[in-house]
Amino acid sequence: MSGLPSIIETERFSLSWLSPDDLRELSERGVWGEIANPCQLLTAQEAGLAEFFANRIEQNPAHTTWTIRGIIDRERNALVGHAGFHLAPDSEGLVEVGYCVGEAFRRQGIAKEAVTGLLAAARDSGEVNMIRGCTAPTNEISRHLLQALGFTYSGMVDDEQDGPEEVYLLPLGGDGTVS
């Protein structure tokens, strides 16, 4: 398994993979090097998420570069959100995408641009056949984003941590194109 590039560039953002050390720095200090963190992402209430991904990467290096990335607004030099895949592709080539944009930066197309960059990188890796996105039934914005990107509703699951979630799937063709 080869993984994804450490940094995925989109028009406005750098999707920078967060190592366990990066995640712990954000969690403990609220900063990440010289990058501003105006929404204090991956600190305080998201500290558990930061540690969860740090442990996941340390326990299985195959997840390195597939997991959580900072969405860095290059113009502001600021962390405006995070996005990535929950794990490396499974044996069937399935990955699950996740994303979060800081409240002050929502409704600016950031999630759509970041997820589009992740989808392209997953397609280009040649390791992914299907991408899953899950959202709470009450999260209309996330549902609309997934649908706008070509995901189709597949059913409901009861996630032990997040409760009921709608599942959306986006198949990639054998040639890496969206089916």
FIKOLZA-1660 file (N, C-alpha, C; in steps of 0.1 Angstrom, whole numbers, plus 5000, padded with zeros to 4 digits):
% residues 179
   i   px   py   pz ch aa at
   1 5008 4988 5000  A  M  N
   1 5000 5000 5000  A  M CA
   1 5009 5012 5000  A  M  C
   2 5007 5021 4990  A  S  N
   2 5015 5032 4989  A  S CA
   2 5011 5045 4996  A  S  C
   3 4998 5047 4998  A  G  N
   3 4994 5059 5005  A  G CA
   3 4991 5070 4996  A  G  C
   4 4989 5082 5002  A  L  N
   4 4986 5094 4995  A  L CA
   4 4998 5104 4997  A  L  C
   5 4999 5114 4989  A  P  N
   5 5009 5124 4991  A  P CA
   5 5007 5131 5005  A  P  C
   6 5018 5135 5011  A  S  N
   6 5017 5142 5024  A  S CA
   6 5009 5154 5023  A  S  C
   7 5010 5161 5012  A  I  N
   7 5002 5174 5010  A  I CA
   7 4994 5172 4997  A  I  C
   8 4981 5175 4997  A  I  N
   8 4973 5175 4985  A  I CA
   8 4969 5190 4983  A  I  C
   9 4972 5195 4972  A  E  N
   9 4969 5209 4969  A  E CA
   9 4956 5210 4961  A  E  C
  10 4948 5219 4965  A  T  N
  10 4936 5223 4958  A  T CA
  10 4938 5238 4954  A  T  C
  11 4927 5244 4948  A  E  N
  11 4929 5257 4943  A  E CA
  11 4933 5267 4955  A  E  C
  12 4926 5266 4966  A  R  N
  12 4929 5275 4977  A  R CA
  12 4935 5269 4989  A  R  C
  13 4936 5256 4990  A  F  N
  13 4940 5250 5002  A  F CA
  13 4951 5239 5000  A  F  C
  14 4959 5237 5011  A  S  N
  14 4968 5226 5012  A  S CA
  14 4962 5217 5022  A  S  C
  15 4960 5204 5018  A  L  N
  15 4955 5194 5027  A  L CA
  15 4967 5187 5032  A  L  C
  16 4971 5191 5044  A  S  N
  16 4984 5186 5049  A  S CA
  16 4982 5175 5059  A  S  C
  17 4988 5163 5057  A  W  N
  17 4986 5152 5066  A  W CA
  17 4992 5155 5079  A  W  C
  18 4984 5151 5090  A  L  N
  18 4988 5154 5103  A  L CA
  18 4994 5141 5110  A  L  C
  19 5007 5142 5113  A  S  N
  19 5014 5131 5120  A  S CA
  19 5009 5130 5134  A  S  C
  20 5012 5119 5141  A  P  N
  20 5009 5118 5155  A  P CA
  20 5015 5130 5163  A  P  C
  21 5027 5134 5160  A  D  N
  21 5033 5146 5167  A  D CA
  21 5025 5158 5164  A  D  C
  22 5021 5160 5152  A  D  N
  22 5013 5172 5148  A  D CA
  22 5000 5173 5156  A  D  C
  23 4994 5161 5156  A  L  N
  23 4981 5160 5163  A  L CA
  23 4982 5163 5178  A  L  C
  24 4993 5158 5184  A  R  N
  24 4995 5161 5198  A  R CA
  24 4998 5175 5201  A  R  C
  25 5006 5181 5192  A  E  N
  25 5009 5195 5193  A  E CA
  25 4997 5204 5193  A  E  C
  26 4988 5201 5183  A  L  N
  26 4975 5208 5182  A  L CA
  26 4967 5206 5195  A  L  C
  27 4966 5194 5199  A  S  N
  27 4958 5191 5211  A  S CA
  27 4963 5197 5224  A  S  C
  28 4976 5197 5225  A  E  N
  28 4982 5202 5238  A  E CA
  28 4984 5217 5238  A  E  C
  29 4989 5223 5226  A  R  N
  29 4992 5237 5226  A  R CA
  29 4983 5246 5218  A  R  C
  30 4974 5240 5210  A  G  N
  30 4964 5247 5202  A  G CA
  30 4970 5254 5190  A  G  C
  31 4983 5251 5187  A  V  N
  31 4990 5256 5175  A  V CA
  31 4997 5244 5168  A  V  C
  32 5000 5247 5155  A  W  N
  32 5007 5237 5147  A  W CA
  32 5018 5245 5140  A  W  C
  33 5030 5245 5145  A  G  N
  33 5041 5252 5139  A  G CA
  33 5037 5267 5138  A  G  C
  34 5038 5272 5125  A  E  N
  34 5035 5286 5123  A  E CA
  34 5021 5288 5117  A  E  C
  35 5013 5278 5117  A  I  N
  35 5000 5278 5112  A  I CA
  35 4990 5284 5123  A  I  C
  36 4983 5294 5119  A  A  N
  36 4973 5299 5129  A  A CA
  36 4961 5289 5130  A  A  C
  37 4955 5289 5142  A  N  N
  37 4944 5280 5144  A  N CA
  37 4932 5288 5150  A  N  C
  38 4926 5297 5143  A  P  N
  38 4916 5306 5148  A  P CA
  38 4904 5299 5154  A  P  C
  39 4900 5287 5150  A  C  N
  39 4889 5280 5156  A  C CA
  39 4893 5270 5166  A  C  C
  40 4906 5270 5169  A  Q  N
  40 4911 5260 5179  A  Q CA
  40 4907 5246 5176  A  Q  C
  41 4908 5242 5163  A  L  N
  41 4905 5229 5158  A  L CA
  41 4914 5219 5164  A  L  C
  42 4909 5207 5167  A  L  N
  42 4917 5195 5173  A  L CA
  42 4923 5199 5186  A  L  C
  43 4917 5208 5193  A  T  N
  43 4920 5211 5207  A  T CA
  43 4908 5210 5216  A  T  C
  44 4909 5211 5228  A  A  N
  44 4898 5210 5238  A  A CA
  44 4888 5200 5234  A  A  C
  45 4876 5203 5228  A  Q  N
  45 4865 5194 5226  A  Q CA
  45 4869 5183 5215  A  Q  C
  46 4879 5186 5206  A  E  N
  46 4883 5176 5196  A  E CA
  46 4896 5169 5200  A  E  C
  47 4901 5171 5213  A  A  N
  47 4913 5165 5217  A  A CA
  47 4913 5150 5216  A  A  C
  48 4901 5144 5219  A  G  N
  48 4900 5130 5218  A  G CA
  48 4901 5125 5204  A  G  C
  49 4896 5133 5194  A  L  N
  49 4898 5129 5180  A  L CA
  49 4912 5129 5176  A  L  C
  50 4920 5140 5181  A  A  N
  50 4934 5141 5178  A  A CA
  50 4941 5128 5183  A  A  C
  51 4939 5125 5195  A  E  N
  51 4946 5113 5201  A  E CA
  51 4941 5100 5195  A  E  C
  52 4929 5099 5191  A  F  N
  52 4924 5087 5184  A  F CA
  52 4931 5085 5171  A  F  C
  53 4933 5095 5163  A  F  N
  53 4940 5094 5151  A  F CA
  53 4955 5091 5153  A  F  C
  54 4961 5098 5163  A  A  N
  54 4975 5096 5166  A  A CA
  54 4978 5081 5170  A  A  C
  55 4969 5076 5178  A  N  N
  55 4971 5062 5182  A  N CA
  55 4968 5052 5170  A  N  C
  56 4958 5055 5162  A  R  N
  56 4955 5047 5151  A  R CA
  56 4967 5046 5141  A  R  C
  57 4974 5057 5139  A  I  N
  57 4985 5057 5130  A  I CA
  57 4997 5050 5136  A  I  C
  58 4999 5052 5149  A  E  N
  58 5011 5045 5156  A  E CA
  58 5008 5030 5156  A  E  C
  59 4996 5026 5158  A  Q  N
  59 4993 5012 5158  A  Q CA
  59 4994 5005 5145  A  Q  C
  60 4991 5012 5134  A  N  N
  60 4992 5006 5121  A  N CA
  60 4997 5017 5111  A  N  C
  61 5010 5016 5108  A  P  N
  61 5015 5026 5099  A  P CA
  61 5009 5026 5085  A  P  C
  62 5002 5016 5081  A  A  N
  62 4995 5015 5068  A  A CA
  62 4985 5027 5067  A  A  C
  63 4980 5032 5078  A  H  N
  63 4971 5043 5078  A  H CA
  63 4977 5057 5075  A  H  C
  64 4991 5057 5076  A  T  N
  64 4998 5069 5074  A  T CA
  64 4994 5076 5061  A  T  C
  65 4992 5088 5061  A  T  N
  65 4988 5097 5049  A  T CA
  65 4974 5095 5045  A  T  C
  66 4967 5084 5049  A  W  N
  66 4953 5083 5045  A  W CA
  66 4944 5090 5055  A  W  C
  67 4949 5092 5067  A  T  N
  67 4940 5097 5078  A  T CA
  67 4940 5112 5078  A  T  C
  68 4937 5118 5089  A  I  N
  68 4933 5132 5091  A  I CA
  68 4944 5142 5086  A  I  C
  69 4939 5152 5079  A  R  N
  69 4947 5163 5073  A  R CA
  69 4942 5176 5078  A  R  C
  70 4951 5185 5080  A  G  N
  70 4946 5199 5082  A  G CA
  70 4943 5206 5069  A  G  C
  71 4932 5213 5069  A  I  N
  71 4928 5221 5057  A  I CA
  71 4934 5235 5059  A  I  C
  72 4945 5238 5052  A  I  N
  72 4953 5250 5054  A  I CA
  72 4949 5260 5044  A  I  C
  73 4943 5271 5048  A  D  N
  73 4940 5282 5039  A  D CA
  73 4953 5289 5036  A  D  C
  74 4959 5288 5024  A  R  N
  74 4972 5293 5021  A  R CA
  74 4972 5308 5022  A  R  C
  75 4961 5315 5018  A  E  N
  75 4961 5330 5019  A  E CA
  75 4962 5335 5033  A  E  C
  76 4955 5328 5042  A  R  N
  76 4954 5332 5056  A  R CA
  76 4965 5326 5064  A  R  C
  77 4972 5315 5059  A  N  N
  77 4981 5307 5067  A  N CA
  77 4974 5302 5079  A  N  C
  78 4962 5296 5078  A  A  N
  78 4954 5292 5089  A  A CA
  78 4948 5279 5087  A  A  C
  79 4947 5271 5098  A  L  N
  79 4939 5259 5098  A  L CA
  79 4924 5262 5099  A  L  C
  80 4917 5259 5088  A  V  N
  80 4903 5262 5087  A  V CA
  80 4894 5250 5089  A  V  C
  81 4900 5238 5089  A  G  N
  81 4892 5226 5090  A  G CA
  81 4901 5214 5090  A  G  C
  82 4895 5202 5090  A  H  N
  82 4903 5190 5088  A  H CA
  82 4895 5180 5080  A  H  C
  83 4901 5172 5073  A  A  N
  83 4895 5162 5064  A  A CA
  83 4904 5151 5062  A  A  C
  84 4899 5139 5058  A  G  N
  84 4907 5128 5055  A  G CA
  84 4899 5115 5054  A  G  C
  85 4905 5104 5054  A  F  N
  85 4899 5091 5054  A  F CA
  85 4900 5085 5068  A  F  C
  86 4891 5077 5072  A  H  N
  86 4891 5072 5086  A  H CA
  86 4903 5061 5087  A  H  C
  87 4905 5054 5076  A  L  N
  87 4915 5044 5076  A  L CA
  87 4921 5043 5061  A  L  C
  88 4931 5035 5060  A  A  N
  88 4936 5032 5046  A  A CA
  88 4925 5023 5040  A  A  C
  89 4926 5022 5027  A  P  N
  89 4916 5013 5020  A  P CA
  89 4916 4999 5026  A  P  C
  90 4904 4993 5027  A  D  N
  90 4903 4979 5032  A  D CA
  90 4906 4970 5020  A  D  C
  91 4905 4957 5022  A  S  N
  91 4908 4947 5012  A  S CA
  91 4899 4948 4999  A  S  C
  92 4888 4955 5001  A  E  N
  92 4879 4957 4989  A  E CA
  92 4881 4970 4983  A  E  C
  93 4890 4978 4988  A  G  N
  93 4893 4991 4982  A  G CA
  93 4883 5002 4987  A  G  C
  94 4877 5000 4998  A  L  N
  94 4868 5010 5004  A  L CA
  94 4875 5019 5014  A  L  C
  95 4872 5032 5013  A  V  N
  95 4876 5042 5023  A  V CA
  95 4864 5050 5027  A  V  C
  96 4865 5055 5039  A  E  N
  96 4854 5064 5044  A  E CA
  96 4860 5078 5046  A  E  C
  97 4854 5088 5040  A  V  N
  97 4858 5102 5040  A  V CA
  97 4852 5109 5052  A  V  C
  98 4859 5118 5058  A  G  N
  98 4854 5126 5069  A  G CA
  98 4859 5140 5068  A  G  C
  99 4851 5150 5073  A  Y  N
  99 4855 5164 5071  A  Y CA
  99 4848 5172 5082  A  Y  C
 100 4855 5183 5085  A  C  N
 100 4849 5193 5095  A  C CA
 100 4856 5206 5091  A  C  C
 101 4847 5216 5091  A  V  N
 101 4852 5230 5088  A  V CA
 101 4849 5238 5101  A  V  C
 102 4859 5246 5105  A  G  N
 102 4857 5255 5117  A  G CA
 102 4844 5264 5115  A  G  C
 103 4837 5266 5125  A  E  N
 103 4824 5274 5124  A  E CA
 103 4826 5287 5117  A  E  C
 104 4836 5294 5120  A  A  N
 104 4838 5308 5114  A  A CA
 104 4841 5307 5099  A  A  C
 105 4844 5295 5093  A  F  N
 105 4847 5294 5079  A  F CA
 105 4837 5286 5071  A  F  C
 106 4826 5282 5077  A  R  N
 106 4816 5274 5070  A  R CA
 106 4809 5283 5060  A  R  C
 107 4802 5276 5050  A  R  N
 107 4794 5282 5040  A  R CA
 107 4803 5290 5030  A  R  C
 108 4816 5285 5028  A  Q  N
 108 4825 5292 5019  A  Q CA
 108 4830 5282 5008  A  Q  C
 109 4824 5270 5008  A  G  N
 109 4829 5260 4998  A  G CA
 109 4841 5252 5002  A  G  C
 110 4846 5254 5015  A  I  N
 110 4858 5248 5019  A  I CA
 110 4857 5232 5019  A  I  C
 111 4846 5227 5026  A  A  N
 111 4845 5213 5026  A  A CA
 111 4844 5207 5012  A  A  C
 112 4836 5213 5004  A  K  N
 112 4835 5207 4990  A  K CA
 112 4848 5207 4983  A  K  C
 113 4856 5218 4984  A  E  N
 113 4869 5218 4977  A  E CA
 113 4879 5208 4984  A  E  C
 114 4879 5207 4997  A  A  N
 114 4887 5197 5004  A  A CA
 114 4884 5183 5000  A  A  C
 115 4871 5179 5001  A  V  N
 115 4867 5166 4998  A  V CA
 115 4869 5163 4983  A  V  C
 116 4867 5172 4974  A  T  N
 116 4870 5170 4960  A  T CA
 116 4885 5167 4958  A  T  C
 117 4894 5174 4966  A  G  N
 117 4908 5171 4965  A  G CA
 117 4911 5157 4970  A  G  C
 118 4904 5153 4981  A  L  N
 118 4906 5139 4986  A  L CA
 118 4902 5128 4977  A  L  C
 119 4890 5131 4971  A  L  N
 119 4885 5121 4961  A  L CA
 119 4894 5119 4949  A  L  C
 120 4900 5130 4944  A  A  N
 120 4909 5129 4933  A  A CA
 120 4922 5122 4937  A  A  C
 121 4927 5124 4949  A  A  N
 121 4939 5117 4954  A  A CA
 121 4936 5102 4956  A  A  C
 122 4924 5099 4961  A  A  N
 122 4921 5085 4963  A  A CA
 122 4920 5078 4949  A  A  C
 123 4914 5085 4940  A  R  N
 123 4912 5079 4926  A  R CA
 123 4926 5077 4920  A  R  C
 124 4935 5087 4921  A  D  N
 124 4948 5087 4916  A  D CA
 124 4957 5076 4922  A  D  C
 125 4954 5072 4935  A  S  N
 125 4962 5062 4941  A  S CA
 125 4961 5048 4935  A  S  C
 126 4949 5046 4928  A  G  N
 126 4947 5033 4922  A  G CA
 126 4943 5022 4933  A  G  C
 127 4942 5026 4945  A  E  N
 127 4939 5017 4956  A  E CA
 127 4925 5017 4961  A  E  C
 128 4917 5026 4955  A  V  N
 128 4903 5028 4960  A  V CA
 128 4893 5025 4949  A  V  C
 129 4883 5017 4953  A  N  N
 129 4872 5013 4944  A  N CA
 129 4859 5020 4948  A  N  C
 130 4858 5023 4961  A  M  N
 130 4845 5028 4967  A  M CA
 130 4848 5038 4978  A  M  C
 131 4841 5049 4978  A  I  N
 131 4843 5059 4989  A  I CA
 131 4829 5060 4996  A  I  C
 132 4830 5059 5009  A  R  N
 132 4818 5060 5017  A  R CA
 132 4819 5074 5025  A  R  C
 133 4807 5080 5026  A  G  N
 133 4805 5092 5034  A  G CA
 133 4793 5089 5043  A  G  C
 134 4795 5092 5056  A  C  N
 134 4784 5091 5065  A  C CA
 134 4780 5104 5072  A  C  C
 135 4768 5106 5075  A  T  N
 135 4764 5119 5081  A  T CA
 135 4751 5116 5090  A  T  C
 136 4750 5124 5100  A  A  N
 136 4738 5124 5108  A  A CA
 136 4726 5127 5100  A  A  C
 137 4715 5121 5102  A  P  N
 137 4703 5124 5095  A  P CA
 137 4698 5138 5095  A  P  C
 138 4702 5145 5106  A  T  N
 138 4698 5159 5107  A  T CA
 138 4708 5169 5101  A  T  C
 139 4719 5164 5096  A  N  N
 139 4730 5173 5090  A  N CA
 139 4727 5175 5075  A  N  C
 140 4718 5184 5072  A  E  N
 140 4714 5186 5058  A  E CA
 140 4725 5191 5049  A  E  C
 141 4734 5200 5055  A  I  N
 141 4745 5205 5048  A  I CA
 141 4754 5194 5043  A  I  C
 142 4758 5185 5052  A  S  N
 142 4767 5174 5048  A  S CA
 142 4760 5165 5038  A  S  C
 143 4747 5162 5040  A  R  N
 143 4740 5154 5030  A  R CA
 143 4740 5160 5016  A  R  C
 144 4738 5173 5016  A  H  N
 144 4738 5180 5003  A  H CA
 144 4752 5180 4996  A  H  C
 145 4762 5181 5005  A  L  N
 145 4776 5181 4999  A  L CA
 145 4779 5167 4993  A  L  C
 146 4775 5157 5000  A  L  N
 146 4778 5143 4995  A  L CA
 146 4770 5141 4982  A  L  C
 147 4758 5145 4982  A  Q  N
 147 4750 5143 4970  A  Q CA
 147 4755 5152 4958  A  Q  C
 148 4760 5164 4961  A  A  N
 148 4765 5173 4951  A  A CA
 148 4778 5167 4945  A  A  C
 149 4785 5159 4953  A  L  N
 149 4798 5153 4948  A  L CA
 149 4795 5139 4941  A  L  C
 150 4783 5135 4940  A  G  N
 150 4780 5123 4933  A  G CA
 150 4777 5110 4941  A  G  C
 151 4778 5112 4954  A  F  N
 151 4775 5101 4963  A  F CA
 151 4760 5098 4963  A  F  C
 152 4756 5085 4964  A  T  N
 152 4742 5081 4965  A  T CA
 152 4739 5074 4978  A  T  C
 153 4727 5077 4983  A  Y  N
 153 4722 5071 4995  A  Y CA
 153 4722 5056 4995  A  Y  C
 154 4727 5050 5005  A  S  N
 154 4728 5035 5006  A  S CA
 154 4720 5029 5017  A  S  C
 155 4717 5037 5028  A  G  N
 155 4710 5032 5039  A  G CA
 155 4714 5038 5052  A  G  C
 156 4710 5033 5063  A  M  N
 156 4713 5038 5076  A  M CA
 156 4721 5028 5084  A  M  C
 157 4730 5033 5092  A  V  N
 157 4737 5024 5102  A  V CA
 157 4736 5031 5116  A  V  C
 158 4738 5023 5126  A  D  N
 158 4738 5028 5139  A  D CA
 158 4753 5027 5144  A  D  C
 159 4760 5038 5143  A  D  N
 159 4774 5039 5147  A  D CA
 159 4774 5039 5162  A  D  C
 160 4783 5031 5168  A  E  N
 160 4783 5030 5183  A  E CA
 160 4788 5043 5189  A  E  C
 161 4796 5052 5182  A  Q  N
 161 4800 5064 5188  A  Q CA
 161 4791 5076 5184  A  Q  C
 162 4787 5076 5171  A  D  N
 162 4779 5088 5166  A  D CA
 162 4764 5086 5165  A  D  C
 163 4759 5074 5168  A  G  N
 163 4745 5071 5167  A  G CA
 163 4741 5069 5153  A  G  C
 164 4728 5071 5150  A  P  N
 164 4723 5068 5136  A  P CA
 164 4730 5077 5126  A  P  C
 165 4734 5071 5115  A  E  N
 165 4740 5078 5104  A  E CA
 165 4735 5073 5090  A  E  C
 166 4733 5083 5081  A  E  N
 166 4730 5079 5067  A  E CA
 166 4743 5076 5060  A  E  C
 167 4743 5066 5052  A  V  N
 167 4755 5061 5045  A  V CA
 167 4753 5065 5030  A  V  C
 168 4763 5071 5024  A  Y  N
 168 4764 5075 5010  A  Y CA
 168 4776 5068 5004  A  Y  C
 169 4775 5064 4992  A  L  N
 169 4786 5057 4985  A  L CA
 169 4789 5063 4971  A  L  C
 170 4802 5063 4968  A  L  N
 170 4806 5068 4955  A  L CA
 170 4816 5058 4949  A  L  C
 171 4811 5050 4939  A  P  N
 171 4820 5040 4933  A  P CA
 171 4829 5047 4924  A  P  C
 172 4841 5041 4923  A  L  N
 172 4851 5045 4913  A  L CA
 172 4853 5034 4904  A  L  C
 173 4853 5037 4891  A  G  N
 173 4855 5027 4881  A  G CA
 173 4869 5020 4881  A  G  C
 174 4870 5009 4874  A  G  N
 174 4883 5002 4873  A  G CA
 174 4894 5011 4868  A  G  C
 175 4890 5021 4860  A  D  N
 175 4900 5031 4854  A  D CA
 175 4902 5043 4863  A  D  C
 176 4896 5043 4876  A  G  N
 176 4898 5054 4885  A  G CA
 176 4888 5065 4883  A  G  C
 177 4878 5063 4874  A  T  N
 177 4868 5074 4872  A  T CA
 177 4856 5071 4880  A  T  C
 178 4848 5081 4883  A  V  N
 178 4836 5079 4890  A  V CA
 178 4827 5071 4881  A  V  C
 179 4821 5060 4887  A  S  N
 179 4812 5051 4879  A  S CA
 179 4799 5058 4877  A  S  C
% end
